[in-house]
C-alpha cells in the first residue's frame, strides 16, 4: 500500500473506534497476531517505520 492508502485505512479505524466509544456498537473484530503486535508496540511507545508491510 502507498502512503495515501495507509492513511485511509487508519482513518477508517479511527472512525470505527470513535463509534465504538460512543455507542453500544460492537464489531466483533478479533485481535489477530498482527494487530496484537501493533497494540504492543503502541503501548510500549516504540512505533517504528516498517520498511515493508508484513501483511
PDB file of N, CA, C and O in Angstrom, chain B, residues numbered from 101:
ATOM      1  N   UNK B 101       0.844  -1.184   0.000  1.00  0.00           N
ATOM      2  CA  UNK B 101       0.000   0.000   0.000  1.00  0.00           C
ATOM      3  C   UNK B 101       0.886   1.242   0.000  1.00  0.00           C
ATOM      4  O   UNK B 101       1.989   1.246   0.546  1.00  0.00           O
ATOM      5  N   UNK B 102       0.372   2.283  -0.623  1.00  0.00           N
ATOM      6  CA  UNK B 102       1.116   3.540  -0.608  1.00  0.00           C
ATOM      7  C   UNK B 102       0.688   4.364   0.607  1.00  0.00           C
ATOM      8  O   UNK B 102      -0.194   3.948   1.358  1.00  0.00           O
ATOM      9  N   UNK B 103       1.300   5.512   0.799  1.00  0.00           N
ATOM     10  CA  UNK B 103       1.032   6.352   1.973  1.00  0.00           C
ATOM     11  C   UNK B 103      -0.435   6.752   2.047  1.00  0.00           C
ATOM     12  O   UNK B 103      -1.048   6.666   3.111  1.00  0.00           O
ATOM     13  N   UNK B 104      -0.999   7.186   0.936  1.00  0.00           N
ATOM     14  CA  UNK B 104      -2.396   7.614   0.930  1.00  0.00           C
ATOM     15  C   UNK B 104      -3.324   6.470   1.331  1.00  0.00           C
ATOM     16  O   UNK B 104      -4.281   6.683   2.076  1.00  0.00           O
ATOM     17  N   UNK B 105      -3.053   5.274   0.849  1.00  0.00           N
ATOM     18  CA  UNK B 105      -3.879   4.118   1.204  1.00  0.00           C
ATOM     19  C   UNK B 105      -3.759   3.791   2.694  1.00  0.00           C
ATOM     20  O   UNK B 105      -4.759   3.481   3.340  1.00  0.00           O
ATOM     21  N   UNK B 106      -2.553   3.858   3.238  1.00  0.00           N
ATOM     22  CA  UNK B 106      -2.359   3.626   4.675  1.00  0.00           C
ATOM     23  C   UNK B 106      -3.144   4.645   5.493  1.00  0.00           C
ATOM     24  O   UNK B 106      -3.771   4.286   6.490  1.00  0.00           O
ATOM     25  N   UNK B 107      -3.115   5.894   5.088  1.00  0.00           N
ATOM     26  CA  UNK B 107      -3.839   6.943   5.807  1.00  0.00           C
ATOM     27  C   UNK B 107      -5.347   6.720   5.755  1.00  0.00           C
ATOM     28  O   UNK B 107      -6.041   6.969   6.741  1.00  0.00           O
ATOM     29  N   UNK B 108      -5.857   6.261   4.632  1.00  0.00           N
ATOM     30  CA  UNK B 108      -7.290   5.988   4.519  1.00  0.00           C
ATOM     31  C   UNK B 108      -7.702   4.837   5.429  1.00  0.00           C
ATOM     32  O   UNK B 108      -8.749   4.899   6.073  1.00  0.00           O
ATOM     33  N   UNK B 109      -6.893   3.797   5.485  1.00  0.00           N
ATOM     34  CA  UNK B 109      -7.189   2.669   6.376  1.00  0.00           C
ATOM     35  C   UNK B 109      -7.123   3.128   7.828  1.00  0.00           C
ATOM     36  O   UNK B 109      -7.969   2.746   8.637  1.00  0.00           O
ATOM     37  N   UNK B 110      -6.133   3.940   8.164  1.00  0.00           N
ATOM     38  CA  UNK B 110      -6.017   4.463   9.525  1.00  0.00           C
ATOM     39  C   UNK B 110      -7.223   5.327   9.878  1.00  0.00           C
ATOM     40  O   UNK B 110      -7.746   5.238  10.989  1.00  0.00           O
ATOM     41  N   UNK B 111      -7.658   6.151   8.953  1.00  0.00           N
ATOM     42  CA  UNK B 111      -8.828   6.999   9.188  1.00  0.00           C
ATOM     43  C   UNK B 111     -10.059   6.142   9.444  1.00  0.00           C
ATOM     44  O   UNK B 111     -10.850   6.454  10.334  1.00  0.00           O
ATOM     45  N   UNK B 112     -10.234   5.076   8.686  1.00  0.00           N
ATOM     46  CA  UNK B 112     -11.366   4.179   8.881  1.00  0.00           C
ATOM     47  C   UNK B 112     -11.332   3.570  10.281  1.00  0.00           C
ATOM     48  O   UNK B 112     -12.358   3.508  10.959  1.00  0.00           O
ATOM     49  N   UNK B 113     -10.153   3.121  10.714  1.00  0.00           N
ATOM     50  CA  UNK B 113     -10.013   2.526  12.044  1.00  0.00           C
ATOM     51  C   UNK B 113     -10.311   3.549  13.144  1.00  0.00           C
ATOM     52  O   UNK B 113     -10.951   3.214  14.140  1.00  0.00           O
ATOM     53  N   UNK B 114      -9.857   4.776  12.971  1.00  0.00           N
ATOM     54  CA  UNK B 114     -10.120   5.826  13.960  1.00  0.00           C
ATOM     55  C   UNK B 114     -11.612   6.098  14.063  1.00  0.00           C
ATOM     56  O   UNK B 114     -12.144   6.224  15.166  1.00  0.00           O
ATOM     57  N   UNK B 115     -12.290   6.191  12.931  1.00  0.00           N
ATOM     58  CA  UNK B 115     -13.733   6.442  12.954  1.00  0.00           C
ATOM     59  C   UNK B 115     -14.482   5.272  13.583  1.00  0.00           C
ATOM     60  O   UNK B 115     -15.454   5.488  14.306  1.00  0.00           O
ATOM     61  N   UNK B 116     -14.060   4.057  13.328  1.00  0.00           N
ATOM     62  CA  UNK B 116     -14.681   2.888  13.955  1.00  0.00           C
ATOM     63  C   UNK B 116     -14.496   2.946  15.471  1.00  0.00           C
ATOM     64  O   UNK B 116     -15.429   2.660  16.221  1.00  0.00           O
ATOM     65  N   UNK B 117     -13.302   3.312  15.922  1.00  0.00           N
ATOM     66  CA  UNK B 117     -13.032   3.409  17.358  1.00  0.00           C
ATOM     67  C   UNK B 117     -13.910   4.475  18.000  1.00  0.00           C
ATOM     68  O   UNK B 117     -14.434   4.269  19.095  1.00  0.00           O
ATOM     69  N   UNK B 118     -14.074   5.610  17.331  1.00  0.00           N
ATOM     70  CA  UNK B 118     -14.948   6.670  17.853  1.00  0.00           C
ATOM     71  C   UNK B 118     -16.386   6.179  18.000  1.00  0.00           C
ATOM     72  O   UNK B 118     -17.033   6.430  19.017  1.00  0.00           O
ATOM     73  N   UNK B 119     -16.882   5.481  16.985  1.00  0.00           N
ATOM     74  CA  UNK B 119     -18.252   4.969  17.049  1.00  0.00           C
ATOM     75  C   UNK B 119     -18.402   3.962  18.181  1.00  0.00           C
ATOM     76  O   UNK B 119     -19.413   3.960  18.885  1.00  0.00           O
ATOM     77  N   UNK B 120     -17.406   3.113  18.357  1.00  0.00           N
ATOM     78  CA  UNK B 120     -17.448   2.116  19.418  1.00  0.00           C
ATOM     79  C   UNK B 120     -17.447   2.791  20.791  1.00  0.00           C
ATOM     80  O   UNK B 120     -18.102   2.313  21.717  1.00  0.00           O
ATOM     81  N   UNK B 121     -16.726   3.880  20.921  1.00  0.00           N
ATOM     82  CA  UNK B 121     -16.607   4.570  22.203  1.00  0.00           C
ATOM     83  C   UNK B 121     -17.865   5.327  22.568  1.00  0.00           C
ATOM     84  O   UNK B 121     -18.090   5.617  23.743  1.00  0.00           O
ATOM     85  N   UNK B 122     -18.691   5.653  21.587  1.00  0.00           N
ATOM     86  CA  UNK B 122     -19.858   6.491  21.858  1.00  0.00           C
ATOM     87  C   UNK B 122     -21.181   5.751  21.701  1.00  0.00           C
ATOM     88  O   UNK B 122     -22.240   6.375  21.757  1.00  0.00           O
ATOM     89  N   UNK B 123     -21.142   4.441  21.507  1.00  0.00           N
ATOM     90  CA  UNK B 123     -22.380   3.688  21.342  1.00  0.00           C
ATOM     91  C   UNK B 123     -22.206   2.284  21.891  1.00  0.00           C
ATOM     92  O   UNK B 123     -21.138   1.911  22.375  1.00  0.00           O
ATOM     93  N   UNK B 124     -23.259   1.532  21.806  1.00  0.00           N
ATOM     94  CA  UNK B 124     -23.213   0.132  22.225  1.00  0.00           C
ATOM     95  C   UNK B 124     -22.792  -0.772  21.066  1.00  0.00           C
ATOM     96  O   UNK B 124     -22.876  -1.996  21.159  1.00  0.00           O
ATOM     97  N   UNK B 125     -22.344  -0.161  19.989  1.00  0.00           N
ATOM     98  CA  UNK B 125     -21.934  -0.914  18.802  1.00  0.00           C
ATOM     99  C   UNK B 125     -20.768  -1.839  19.132  1.00  0.00           C
ATOM    100  O   UNK B 125     -19.853  -1.461  19.864  1.00  0.00           O
ATOM    101  N   UNK B 126     -20.807  -3.025  18.598  1.00  0.00           N
ATOM    102  CA  UNK B 126     -19.714  -3.962  18.775  1.00  0.00           C
ATOM    103  C   UNK B 126     -19.409  -4.614  17.438  1.00  0.00           C
ATOM    104  O   UNK B 126     -20.284  -5.229  16.828  1.00  0.00           O
ATOM    105  N   UNK B 127     -18.195  -4.483  16.993  1.00  0.00           N
ATOM    106  CA  UNK B 127     -17.856  -5.015  15.677  1.00  0.00           C
ATOM    107  C   UNK B 127     -17.460  -6.480  15.731  1.00  0.00           C
ATOM    108  O   UNK B 127     -17.587  -7.191  14.733  1.00  0.00           O
ATOM    109  N   UNK B 128     -16.986  -6.939  16.871  1.00  0.00           N
ATOM    110  CA  UNK B 128     -16.541  -8.321  16.971  1.00  0.00           C
ATOM    111  C   UNK B 128     -15.230  -8.577  16.265  1.00  0.00           C
ATOM    112  O   UNK B 128     -14.905  -9.722  15.951  1.00  0.00           O
ATOM    113  N   UNK B 129     -14.472  -7.522  16.012  1.00  0.00           N
ATOM    114  CA  UNK B 129     -13.183  -7.685  15.339  1.00  0.00           C
ATOM    115  C   UNK B 129     -12.242  -8.492  16.226  1.00  0.00           C
ATOM    116  O   UNK B 129     -11.989  -8.103  17.367  1.00  0.00           O
ATOM    117  N   UNK B 130     -11.725  -9.596  15.727  1.00  0.00           N
ATOM    118  CA  UNK B 130     -10.786 -10.376  16.532  1.00  0.00           C
ATOM    119  C   UNK B 130      -9.415  -9.697  16.555  1.00  0.00           C
ATOM    120  O   UNK B 130      -9.015  -9.037  15.596  1.00  0.00           O
ATOM    121  N   UNK B 131      -8.725  -9.869  17.643  1.00  0.00           N
ATOM    122  CA  UNK B 131      -7.355  -9.351  17.724  1.00  0.00           C
ATOM    123  C   UNK B 131      -6.444 -10.476  17.240  1.00  0.00           C
ATOM    124  O   UNK B 131      -6.152 -11.423  17.970  1.00  0.00           O
ATOM    125  N   UNK B 132      -6.007 -10.345  15.991  1.00  0.00           N
ATOM    126  CA  UNK B 132      -5.110 -11.369  15.464  1.00  0.00           C
ATOM    127  C   UNK B 132      -3.668 -11.040  15.871  1.00  0.00           C
ATOM    128  O   UNK B 132      -3.412 -10.007  16.490  1.00  0.00           O
ATOM    129  N   UNK B 133      -2.754 -11.904  15.526  1.00  0.00           N
ATOM    130  CA  UNK B 133      -1.353 -11.736  15.940  1.00  0.00           C
ATOM    131  C   UNK B 133      -0.767 -10.423  15.423  1.00  0.00           C
ATOM    132  O   UNK B 133      -0.033  -9.748  16.144  1.00  0.00           O
ATOM    133  N   UNK B 134      -1.081 -10.062  14.195  1.00  0.00           N
ATOM    134  CA  UNK B 134      -0.553  -8.826  13.603  1.00  0.00           C
ATOM    135  C   UNK B 134      -1.033  -7.601  14.380  1.00  0.00           C
ATOM    136  O   UNK B 134      -0.239  -6.725  14.724  1.00  0.00           O
ATOM    137  N   UNK B 135      -2.349  -7.547  14.656  1.00  0.00           N
ATOM    138  CA  UNK B 135      -2.884  -6.415  15.411  1.00  0.00           C
ATOM    139  C   UNK B 135      -2.335  -6.390  16.828  1.00  0.00           C
ATOM    140  O   UNK B 135      -2.062  -5.315  17.361  1.00  0.00           O
ATOM    141  N   UNK B 136      -2.167  -7.557  17.450  1.00  0.00           N
ATOM    142  CA  UNK B 136      -1.630  -7.595  18.808  1.00  0.00           C
ATOM    143  C   UNK B 136      -0.203  -7.042  18.830  1.00  0.00           C
ATOM    144  O   UNK B 136       0.173  -6.338  19.767  1.00  0.00           O
ATOM    145  N   UNK B 137       0.584  -7.354  17.811  1.00  0.00           N
ATOM    146  CA  UNK B 137       1.946  -6.807  17.734  1.00  0.00           C
ATOM    147  C   UNK B 137       1.903  -5.288  17.620  1.00  0.00           C
ATOM    148  O   UNK B 137       2.719  -4.597  18.230  1.00  0.00           O
ATOM    149  N   UNK B 138       0.959  -4.767  16.846  1.00  0.00           N
ATOM    150  CA  UNK B 138       0.813  -3.309  16.707  1.00  0.00           C
ATOM    151  C   UNK B 138       0.409  -2.703  18.046  1.00  0.00           C
ATOM    152  O   UNK B 138       0.975  -1.693  18.463  1.00  0.00           O
ATOM    153  N   UNK B 139      -0.559  -3.306  18.717  1.00  0.00           N
ATOM    154  CA  UNK B 139      -1.005  -2.815  20.026  1.00  0.00           C
ATOM    155  C   UNK B 139       0.170  -2.806  21.003  1.00  0.00           C
ATOM    156  O   UNK B 139       0.359  -1.837  21.738  1.00  0.00           O
ATOM    157  N   UNK B 140       0.947  -3.866  21.013  1.00  0.00           N
ATOM    158  CA  UNK B 140       2.100  -3.951  21.914  1.00  0.00           C
ATOM    159  C   UNK B 140       3.114  -2.845  21.642  1.00  0.00           C
ATOM    160  O   UNK B 140       3.653  -2.254  22.578  1.00  0.00           O
ATOM    161  N   UNK B 141       3.376  -2.561  20.360  1.00  0.00           N
ATOM    162  CA  UNK B 141       4.324  -1.508  20.015  1.00  0.00           C
ATOM    163  C   UNK B 141       3.817  -0.143  20.451  1.00  0.00           C
ATOM    164  O   UNK B 141       4.580   0.657  20.994  1.00  0.00           O
ATOM    165  N   UNK B 142       2.534   0.134  20.219  1.00  0.00           N
ATOM    166  CA  UNK B 142       1.960   1.424  20.611  1.00  0.00           C
ATOM    167  C   UNK B 142       2.023   1.579  22.124  1.00  0.00           C
ATOM    168  O   UNK B 142       2.425   2.631  22.623  1.00  0.00           O
ATOM    169  N   UNK B 143       1.631   0.544  22.857  1.00  0.00           N
ATOM    170  CA  UNK B 143       1.648   0.613  24.313  1.00  0.00           C
ATOM    171  C   UNK B 143       3.057   0.776  24.866  1.00  0.00           C
ATOM    172  O   UNK B 143       3.245   1.393  25.915  1.00  0.00           O
ATOM    173  N   UNK B 144       4.040   0.232  24.172  1.00  0.00           N
ATOM    174  CA  UNK B 144       5.433   0.347  24.605  1.00  0.00           C
ATOM    175  C   UNK B 144       6.065   1.659  24.146  1.00  0.00           C
ATOM    176  O   UNK B 144       7.190   1.978  24.528  1.00  0.00           O
ATOM    177  N   UNK B 145       5.332   2.421  23.320  1.00  0.00           N
ATOM    178  CA  UNK B 145       5.858   3.696  22.831  1.00  0.00           C
ATOM    179  C   UNK B 145       6.985   3.549  21.843  1.00  0.00           C
ATOM    180  O   UNK B 145       7.819   4.444  21.709  1.00  0.00           O
ATOM    181  N   UNK B 146       7.020   2.434  21.150  1.00  0.00           N
ATOM    182  CA  UNK B 146       8.122   2.219  20.193  1.00  0.00           C
ATOM    183  C   UNK B 146       7.603   1.979  18.782  1.00  0.00           C
ATOM    184  O   UNK B 146       7.891   0.958  18.156  1.00  0.00           O
ATOM    185  N   UNK B 147       6.828   2.947  18.300  1.00  0.00           N
ATOM    186  CA  UNK B 147       6.315   2.854  16.936  1.00  0.00           C
ATOM    187  C   UNK B 147       7.472   3.162  15.986  1.00  0.00           C
ATOM    188  O   UNK B 147       8.066   4.239  16.046  1.00  0.00           O
ATOM    189  N   UNK B 148       7.777   2.224  15.127  1.00  0.00           N
ATOM    190  CA  UNK B 148       8.873   2.398  14.184  1.00  0.00           C
ATOM    191  C   UNK B 148       8.349   2.220  12.771  1.00  0.00           C
ATOM    192  O   UNK B 148       7.379   1.497  12.542  1.00  0.00           O
ATOM    193  N   UNK B 149       8.989   2.874  11.840  1.00  0.00           N
ATOM    194  CA  UNK B 149       8.591   2.749  10.443  1.00  0.00           C
ATOM    195  C   UNK B 149       8.914   1.357   9.930  1.00  0.00           C
ATOM    196  O   UNK B 149      10.027   0.859  10.099  1.00  0.00           O
ATOM    197  N   UNK B 150       7.924   0.736   9.301  1.00  0.00           N
ATOM    198  CA  UNK B 150       8.159  -0.534   8.657  1.00  0.00           C
ATOM    199  C   UNK B 150       8.733  -0.261   7.273  1.00  0.00           C
ATOM    200  O   UNK B 150       8.271   0.633   6.564  1.00  0.00           O
ATOM    201  N   UNK B 151       9.708  -1.014   6.911  1.00  0.00           N
ATOM    202  CA  UNK B 151      10.306  -0.854   5.590  1.00  0.00           C
ATOM    203  C   UNK B 151       9.506  -1.634   4.540  1.00  0.00           C
ATOM    204  O   UNK B 151       9.555  -1.314   3.353  1.00  0.00           O
ATOM    205  N   UNK B 152       8.771  -2.656   4.984  1.00  0.00           N
ATOM    206  CA  UNK B 152       7.913  -3.436   4.100  1.00  0.00           C
ATOM    207  C   UNK B 152       6.748  -3.937   4.931  1.00  0.00           C
ATOM    208  O   UNK B 152       6.927  -4.318   6.088  1.00  0.00           O
ATOM    209  N   UNK B 153       5.563  -3.938   4.354  1.00  0.00           N
ATOM    210  CA  UNK B 153       4.389  -4.434   5.073  1.00  0.00           C
ATOM    211  C   UNK B 153       4.483  -5.941   5.214  1.00  0.00           C
ATOM    212  O   UNK B 153       4.892  -6.643   4.289  1.00  0.00           O
ATOM    213  N   UNK B 154       4.103  -6.423   6.370  1.00  0.00           N
ATOM    214  CA  UNK B 154       4.192  -7.854   6.630  1.00  0.00           C
ATOM    215  C   UNK B 154       2.877  -8.571   6.416  1.00  0.00           C
ATOM    216  O   UNK B 154       2.799  -9.788   6.584  1.00  0.00           O
ATOM    217  N   UNK B 155       1.822  -7.820   6.040  1.00  0.00           N
ATOM    218  CA  UNK B 155       0.514  -8.452   5.847  1.00  0.00           C
ATOM    219  C   UNK B 155       0.281  -8.711   4.388  1.00  0.00           C
ATOM    220  O   UNK B 155      -0.766  -9.240   4.015  1.00  0.00           O
TER     221      UNK B 155
END
